[in-house]
Amino acid sequence: MPFRSIFDAGELKSELEKSGIKPSFMPYIWKQVIQNPDAQLDQIPSLPSAAYPLLNSKFKTLTSSVHSATDSSDQLTTKLLIKLQNGALVEAVIMRYDSRLGKYNGKSRHGGPRSTLCVSSQVGCKMGCTFCATGSMGFKSNLTSGEIVEQLVHASRISPIRNVVFMGMGEPLNNYRALVEAINVMTGLPFQLSPKRITVSTVGIIHAINKFHSDLPGLNLAVSLHAPVQEIRCQIMPAARAFPLVKLMDSLQQYQKNSQQKIFIEYIMLDGVNDEEEHAHQLGKLLDTFQVVINLIPFNPIGSLSKFKTTSEEKVSSFQKILRGTYGIRTTVRKEMGQDISGACGQLVVNKRSIENTVTDIEDL
């Protein structure tokens, strides 16, 4: 039987309790592993004697390793190729920002340098979105909660991480139990990430959205909408057939009522598919009763898989102006990072341009 990650909270808690050891030792164990990268579990001081044979026989400090780390030409993005113990590969991306370089309402922002980590939740993805490289892989397997957390551990050894976005490989809400467990570890000791600095992106898994707020209060929810009508959604997102737009919007309405939080709407701009003025008006009307921030995403080519073309900056700007001017919806344009290392949105698969009102990071929305 393979070793489990020491960051698999459920497994670790269960095994400690079976051995009569208090689970309160868990944050201490994690802190020791994080602070001493080369240490073995039997070298962690001050644990009950019964803990050492248990940890050595069933757990490893890390079950994954960094296979490669590739920096973008501007040094702002690092793509990590992470090898799991079963040999599978997943990707995580570190994106570095400086708040002081951005403006909001014409004023400079406060703060300074920070890093956001984009993590994967699955090897491959079942959703099959036609504009996304990961979708071309098909679904391979779910990550364990420990394998999700280990991405944060690896990244933190390269750059201090302040924000985490579940926008890497996979559909996070299709790996719900591991997602919830991993986030509970990230927000607890010793990581102590703020829930408001964690964002989970979904294509719209309705049954999971219905329990998202009660299981993960305070987190940000981002919805990959990408089209204002069901017909176009189904064309570019085959999984949308299982989640009709009307039912999805009802679910989001209830989520917003319960959480009192804004929802982030992700909308990839595909030339001639979903980027006409008509589509902007349809989107504005669809979201008129919601408190949302729309993030327009320039399409990133994915080599031979690219049957779509990137919308022109002029067209993106016109689309944005309709949403902001006619419907009063806060609408931003994502600044793409890491395109030269295939680390940008939609490019993660194993095998920036600037524009007016550009926003670089989820924290700035």
Number of C-alpha atoms within 10 A of each C-alpha: 4 10 15 22 23 25 30 21 23 14 16 20 16 12 17 19 11 10 11 11 17 12 15 10 15 19 17 17 19 20 14 19 22 18 10 12 13 10 13 14 20 14 13 16 11 9 14 11 10 12 17 15 11 16 20 14 10 16 19 18 23 21 19 22 16 16 13 12 15 16 17 17 12 10 11 14 25 25 24 24 19 22 18 19 16 9 9 13 20 28 26 27 29 27 25 21 16 15 18 13 12 17 15 11 6 7 9 12 15 11 10 10 12 17 21 24 28 24 27 26 32 25 25 27 24 20 20 20 21 18 23 25 26 26 23 17 17 15 18 13 15 21 20 22 26 24 29 25 29 25 25 20 21 19 24 17 12 11 16 17 20 18 22 25 21 24 24 28 28 31 27 27 23 18 18 16 12 24 23 17 21 24 20 20 23 22 16 14 14 16 20 12 19 15 19 15 17 23 21 21 21 23 21 25 19 20 12 17 19 16 12 20 19 12 13 15 14 18 19 21 25 25 20 18 23 22 26 21 17 16 14 15 20 18 15 19 23 16 18 22 13 11 18 17 21 11 12 21 17 12 19 19 17 14 21 18 11 13 17 12 17 15 20 23 21 23 23 25 25 24 17 11 15 22 21 17 17 13 16 22 16 15 22 20 14 15 19 14 9 15 16 18 18 27 24 23 22 23 23 24 21 19 10 6 12 15 11 17 16 17 20 14 15 10 15 23 16 16 21 24 18 19 24 16 11 13 16 12 20 16 24 23 24 25 19 20 23 24 19 13 16 21 28 22 22 24 23 26 21 15 5 13 11 13 15 11 16 18 22 22 20 18 16 11 14
